[in-house]
Each structure stands twice: as C-alpha cells, then as structure tokens.
Amino acid sequence: MNRFKTVGEYLKRTDVVLWLLTLCAVIYSLLLISSMQRAGEYSFLRTQTAAVILGLAASAVISAADYRYLIDKWYLSAIIAAVLALLVFLFGRQVTGTDDTAWIMLPGGFSIQPSELIKICFIITFAKHLSYLKEKELIESLFGVITLVIHAAIPMAVIHLQGDDGTVLIFGFIFLIMSFTAGGQLRSFAILGGLLLISIPLIWSFFMNDEHRNRILALFDIDGNAMTNYGWQQYQGKVSVASGELSGSGLYNGSRVEYGIVPEQENDFIFTVAGEELGFIGCMLLLAVLFGIIIKVLMNAMRSNDFQGRCICCGVFATIASQTIINLGMVLGFFPVVGITLPLFSSGGTSALSMLICLGLVQSVRNHNIDDMDTARLRRGSQSRLKI
C-alpha cells in the first residue's frame, strides 16, 4: 500500500470509471430496495446499506493491496473456504423464501450465505492453479485439464449438498471461462460439453429433485403450472415488468410492489421493481450500468500484462456476466428459477459484500499492473524513435 502516497496518485492508477459505475449500481440498488420495503416490515434497506458500506471499504483496501500477495497465500483462501463450508454443514439453516440450507444465522436476525464468499476464494485459488499449470506447460495437457476439473468439482459438490444448485451453476461458468481464457484447448471443453449432454438424462433422473424438474417444466406449461405453483413467480414478474411500460409508475408508487405481488421481489426479482416503477427507461439504465461494469472488468483483464491478474479479472467477469444473464433469464421466463441474485442490485448483504470485494480485486489488478503497462509503452515508443 506504500506505493499510494496520495489520493491523487491512487486516482491516476485506479479505474475511476469502474468505481463510478459501481457507485451508481449500489445507489440505484438502495433506491429500489427502499421503494419495495414498504411491502413488509423487515428493514432490507438497513441490512443492504450496512453491507454496501462494509463492501466499499473492503473493496478500497483490497484495491490498494497487491493481489499477488493473495495469490501467493492461496492456501489461506482454501482454508477459509473449507471452514465456511464446514460451518454450513454444522449450523446451516433454511431462510424463508429459499429451498436450501446454505445460510448461517447470526445474532440480531441477520444471516450470511457462505457460498458467496467461497466464490472469491475459488477465483483466487483457481488463478493460482492456472498459473502453476501455465508455468509447467501443462495447461493444454489432459492431466492439467483433469486437475482443473477436480479443483472445480470439489466446491461445486459441497455446495450442491447444501442445496444451493444455482450457485453451483455460477461456479461452473467461472471454471469454464477462467480455464478457456487462460489457454485451455477448445477440444477439452468440447469433450466436457459432449459428456454433459450425454449425462442430461442421468442428471434429470438422479440429481434433480421434483422441485428442480417442475421449475423447468413450468417454462413450457404457461396455461397450467405457471398460474398455480412453480411458474407463479415468473408469471407475476413478467406482468410487473410489462406494467411499467415506458417510464413506469414512479418510485414508491407501484401498486404491485407495495402489495408484494411478486415473491422475493427484493432479492432475485429486484428487476421487476425497476420494471414497474421506472419502466423501460429504468430497466435500460440498470442494464447499461451492469453492462458497463462487465465491459470495464473485461478491459482490465485485457490490459493486464500479468497472467494471474488476467485470471482474476476473468473470474470476476464470469461471475458478474453469468449471474446477470441467468437472473434476467429467470425474471423474463427464459430460464427456470434457480435462486441467482442480480449482481449489486438484489437485496442480500453477503451477495453485495462479495461482489464489491471481487471488484476490489479487479481494481488491485489495475493498480498494480499500470507500471508494467507504462514501461511497455515507453519501450515501444523508444523502439519507434530508433527505427525513425
């Protein structure tokens, strides 16, 4: 942290646009949560505000620290992930509105979802794993691919046993995108994809329960199941989004929001609040902010001259992009409901905290690679002058 002696020096290094987009997202989120809170007595806004303040502080500290230290001490992340997973098995509880036991209750009525924090640990340890394989020239070998699959399968299996299959899906996307962008061969992923397709009947019959299957079937049963049980949430969500038309009814004015017509509107279905009260314009603004964050994370990955830094950024990119696509697909009825939050917008203290920490890691990559990028530019400039 000593390299940042002044705020001005920090601002020269950091990605200011990404910081601004992050602030826009959390402020927008707090407005939506504040509006929907009138539908109940629990103070979602209080919890979210505390999580955002803590997350921004943690993000700022991490952005100033060197991410390479975290990767060098990867075993600490592995230990933290193992402890968090064990705590869930010992003290895990089911929270109202969920169908899993991936939560730990805290004093004062608060709860945390350890799987959100395990994502961060996984990105760090997986980046270390990829860099090791790259250094040993094993990243394209069958042995290397098998070790990566095993690495990803362990947390995915643990979280599956906790019943949080939506998060398992996100881990799968993180694994694929980080592995592919690190140099994994396309044929390896083609083989994995083929094996997955072949195993669909087994997954349907033995790994999915009746609720999982009914949520998928609800997508194709618009006149029946959608109006009664598993499709009810998505149907009402689409009605709320459509009711907002161009500009919506205005914050604190949506009648469907006020009466809580859409279940979990503060969490997985926060997009319906934006749709009803801010309309098409509000939805597009929300998507623009998220899209801007995703693009900036990807740009920082491309600009990094450090392999481990690129891996970190690609892991964060995979997290935000996959959660955004799946969440919007859930709300609009393209995908089954799997309990995936909308990054930085959904109510959920652990989700907001973990996402802000992830963005802090991206800022750390940016801050601690800029010297290398400047040196490279100067070297290219000198070579050009010599040629002239």
N, C-alpha and C positions, 0 to 999 in steps of 0.2 A: 504493500500500500504506500510505501515511502515515495514511490515514483510520482504520486499525485500530490504535489506540494500546495497547489492552489485549486480553487474551484474552476478557474479559467482553464488551467491545464487539463483538468478532468474533462471539461466540456469539449475541448479540442479533440480529445481522443474518443470519447464515447459517441454512441449513435443517438444523437439528440432527437431525431425524427422518431425512432423506435420508442424512446422514452415518452414523447408527446402522444403517440398513438396508444401506448399503454395507459397513460393517464386518462385519455379520452375514453378508453374502454371501461376502466373502473368507475369513472364518474357516471357514464351512461348506465352502467350496471346498477349503481346505487340509486339512480333516479327511477329505474324500472322497478327495483325491489321496494323502494319507498312507496311507489304507487300501488303495487299489488298487496302491500302489507295491510291495507285496510280491510282485506278479505278475512283476516284472522287476528288472533290476539298475540301470537308469538312474534317477538321482535327479530325478524330476519335481518332487518337493516342494522341493528346493533351488532349482531354477530359478523355480518359481512364487512361492516366498517372497521371493526377491530382486526379482522383477517387481512383486509386491504392495507391498513396502516402497518401491521407487522410484516406483511409480504413486501411492501415497498421498501421498508427499512432493510429487510434481509436481502432484497434484490440489490440495493445500493451498496451494501457491504460486500456482497459476492462479486459485484461488477468491478469493485476496486481491488479485490483479491485476485491472485493469479490462479486461473482454473487448472493449470498444470500441476499445482500442488495437490488439488483434489484428486486428480487422476493418478498421481504418484502414490497417494494414500488411498487407493481404490478399495483396499481391504476394509477400511473404516466404513465406506458406503455399504459394502457387502454385509458387515456385521450389523449395521443399523437396519438394513432391510430384513435380515434374519430375525432380529429382535422384534421389529414391528409386526412381522408375520406371526411370530410366536405369541405375541400379546393378543392378537385377534383370536387365535385358537383358544387361549386361556380365558379372555374376558370379552370376546366379541358378542355384540348384541344386534338385534334387528331393530332398525329405526322405522318408525311409522312412515308408510309410503314406499318402502323398499321390500324386496323379497330375498335379501341376503343377510348374512351375519358379519359383514365386513366393517363393522363400526365398533368403536370403543367409546363408552360413555365416560364423561368427565364430570367432576363436581359442578354444580350450578346449572345442570341441564344441557351442557354443551356436549358435543360428540366430535370425534375425528375419524377420518377414513384413511387408515394407514396405506392402503394401496396407492393413493395419490402421491404420497411421499416416496413410496417404493419405486415409482416411475423415475424419479430423479436419481435414486441410487442405481437403477438399472442403466440409465443413459450413461452415467459416469463409468460404471464397471464394464459396460459393453464397449465404450470408446477405448478403454484400456485394452480389452481383449482384441479388438480390431487392430489397434496399433501394434500389439505384440505379434499378431499373425502377419501384418504388413512387414514388420522388421525382419521376421524369419522367412519371408517369402512363401507363406503358407495360406494366404488369404484366398487363393484360387484353387487350392487343393481340396480333395474330398475330405481329408482329415480336418482341415480348417473349417469347412462348412459344417461338419458333424459337431465339432466343439461349439460352434456358434449356436446351432440348433439346441444343443443340450443346455447351454447358458440361458437361452431364452425360455426353454421349456420349463425350467425349474420354477421361476416366479409365476409363470402362467398356470402351471399345475397347482401351485399353492393357492393362488387367488381363485382358481376355479373351485377348489374345495371349500372356499369361503362363500361361494355362490355368486361372486361378482364377475359374471361372464362378459359383461360389457367392457370392463377394464382389461380382461384377457384379450379381447379383440384389439384394443389400443396397443397393448404390448406386442401383438403380432405385427401391427403396422410399423411400430418403432423398429422391431427386429428386421423387417424386410427392407425398409428404406435406409437404415443405417448400414446394413450389410451390402446392399446394392451400390450405394454411393461411395462406399469405402473400396470398391473394386471387385466385389464378388461377381463371379461369372453368371451370365444370364441363364445358361443351361441349368445351373444349380437351382435357380428359382423356378425355372420351367418344370424341373423334376418335382420340386416341392409342391408346385401348383397342381401338377398331374396327380400326385399322391393324395392331395387334399380333395380333389374332385372325386377320385375313386372311393375315398373314405366317407363321402357325404352320407350314404345310406347307413353306415355304422354310427356316424355322429348323430344322425336323426333318431336312430333306434335305441342307442345305448348311452349317449352322453347328454342328450337333451331330455328334459322332463316335459310333462304335459303342458306346463305354462309356456315354456320356450316354443313348443310346436304350435300352440294356439295363437301366440303372438305373430308368428309367421303366417299362419293360415288366415288370420284376421285381415291381412293385406289384400286377400283375394275374395273376402266374404263381406262386401260392402253393405249388402242389404240385411245380413243376419248378425253375425258376430260383432261387427263394427258398431252396431246400435245397442248392444246389450252388455258385453263384458270386455273382452281383451282389446277390442278396437274402439271402445268408447272414448278413451283419452285422445287418440289421434283424430277421431271424427270431430270432437268438440274443439280441438286445437285448430284444425283447418277452418272451422266455422269462425273462430275468433280472428284468425289472420285475415280471412276474406271480409269480415265485417268492418275492418278498418278502412277499406277502400284506399283512396289516395293519401289522405293526411290524417286519418284516424279521428277518434273522438276527443283526443287530448289527454294528457297525463291527469290521473286522478278522476277521470270522467267515464272510463269504460265500465259499463254495467256488468258485463260478463266477468271482468277482472274483479270487480267489487264483490260479486257473489261467489267467486271461486268456482266457476263452471268447469274450468279445465283443471283436472287433478295435477298436482305438482307444478303449477304454473310459476312458482318461484324458483324452481330448480331446472329439471330437464326441459320444461316447456316455457322458459322465460321469453322465447321468441314470440310466443302468442300474445304476450303483454305488449311488446313493441308493435306487433301487427295490428292489434285492436285499437290501441291508444295513440299510436303515431303513424299508422297506416303504411302504405308502400314506401313513402319517403323515409320514415323511421327505420323500416326494415333494410332499405338500401344503405342507409347511413351506418347501421350496425354492421352489415356485411362489408362495407368499404373499410371500416376500421379494422375488422378482423383480417380482411384480405391484405390490407397494408402491413399489418404486423407479420403475417405469414411471409409476404414478399421480402420484408426487411430482414427477417431471420434467415431466409434463403440467401439473400445478398451477402449477409455477413459470413455465411458458410462458404460462398464462392470467393470472397475476398481474403479469407484466412489462408496464410501460407503454411500453417501448421496442420498436420493430418489429424491430430487429436482434437484440435479446435473445430475443424470441419465436421468431425464425427459428432461432437457435442451439439453443434448448431443443427445438423441434420436430424438428430434425435428430437430436439425441441420442435423443429419444423414438422416432423412426423406426428408428434403429439398434438400440436395445435391444429394442423390441417385435417388429420383423421377425425379428431373429436368434432370439429366444425362440420365436416361433411356428414358424419353419421348423425349428429344431433339434428341438423336441419332435415336430413332424410327421414328421421323419426317423426319430427313435427309435421312434415308435409305428407307423410304417409307412403314414402318410397321404401323405407326400411322399417323393420319391426322395432318396437320399443325395447331397448337394451340397457337403459339407465346411464346414458352418456351425457355429461354436462356440456353446455356451450362455453368454451373457454373464456374466462374473465368476465362473463356476463351472468351465468347461473349463480343462484344463491348457494353457498356452500363454502364454509371457511377453509377447509382443507384443500378444496379444489382451487380456490383463489390463491391461497398461500403457495401451493406447489407450482402453479402456473407462473406466478411472479418470480419465484426462485429460478425457474427454468429460464425466464427472460433475463434474469440477472447473470446466469451462466453465459448466455449469448453476448451480453454486454462485456463480460470479462474476456471472452474470446476476442471481441472487437478491440478492447482497450489494450490487450497485451500482445496484439499482433501488428499494431499500427507502426511500430518502429521498424519491423521487418518489411512492411509494405513501403514505407518511405525510403528505406535503404535500397530496396529493389528498384524503385522509380528513379532514384538518384543514379544508380548504377546504369540503368538503361539510358538515362539522359547523357551520362558521360560517354557511353559507348557510341551514341548517336553523334555526339560532337567530334569524337575521334575519327569516325568514318567521314565526316564532312571535311 
